[in-house]
Amino acid sequence: MPPQRRASDKKSIQIVGWIACLTLAGSLTYTFVRSLVNGPEDIDPLFFALQTLASLLFLVYSVKLRNRIFVAANAVAMFNAIGTLVVVAVA
């Protein structure tokens, strides 16, 4: 009898994961681009500092789990948060 697969290995669950990751990456990318275009007046640096830390920790966790979906999403989230922090610091 073959070993049972984890629920996260199912294609339908992976699709949900990718949609969630793309949504997160899109929203953070939108905020980053908006801060570049309109300036960082409405950006809370504390939020993005904590977002950077959370994304870094989730990235480490995702790498340890070898979950490509979450590695990709958390890497994008972390780089967007860092980019937004840089825009706030430079302005």
N, C-alpha and C positions, 0 to 999 in steps of 0.2 A: 504494500500500500504506500503510495507516494506521501511525502510529508505535507502537512497542511500549510497553505500559504497564509501569510498575515493579511489582514483586511486592507492594510495600506498598500499591498502589492497588487490589488485589483485595479484594473484599468479605469473603472468609473471613479474610484477614490482618487487615483492619480490625477484625473481630469479636474476634479474639484480642487485638489491641491494646487494645480497649475493656474486655475482661474483665480483662486485666492491670492496666489503669489503675484500674478500679473496685475490684479487690482491694487494690491499694496504697493507694488513697484510703480504703477501708474500714478497713484495718488501722491506718493512722495516725489516722483519726478515732476509732476505738475507743480507742486509747492516749490521745488528747487528752481524750476524754470521761471515761475512767477516771481520769485525773489530776485532773479537775475534781471528780469524785464522791468518790474515795477519798483524794485528796491525792497529792502528787508524791513520796512517799517512795521508790518503786521506779524513779523516772525518772532516767536518767543525762543531766545537762545537756550534757555533751560530745557525746554521741550526737546529741541533737537540734540542737545548734549545727552540727555537721557535716552533719546531714540537711538543715538549712535552707540551708546553703551549696551542697550538692550539688543540691538542688531548684531553687535560684535559677539555678545554672549550666545545669542541664538545661532549665529554662524558657527561658532566653535562647537556647539551642541549638535548642529546639523551635520558638520563634518564628521564628528565622532559616530553619529548614526549612519553615516554614508547615505544620506537622503539628498539626492541631487536637486529635487524640487526646492527644498528649503535652503539648501546651500545657495542656489541661484537667487532666490527671493531675498534672503537676508544679506547677501553680498550687495545686491542692488539697493536695498533699504539703507544699509550702512553707508555706502558711497554717496547716496543722495543726501542723507543726514549730514555727513561730513561736508559735502559741497555747500549745503545751505548754511552751515555754521561758518564756513569760510566767507561766504557772501556777507553774512551779518558782521563778522569780525573786520572785514576790509572796509565796509561802508561806514 
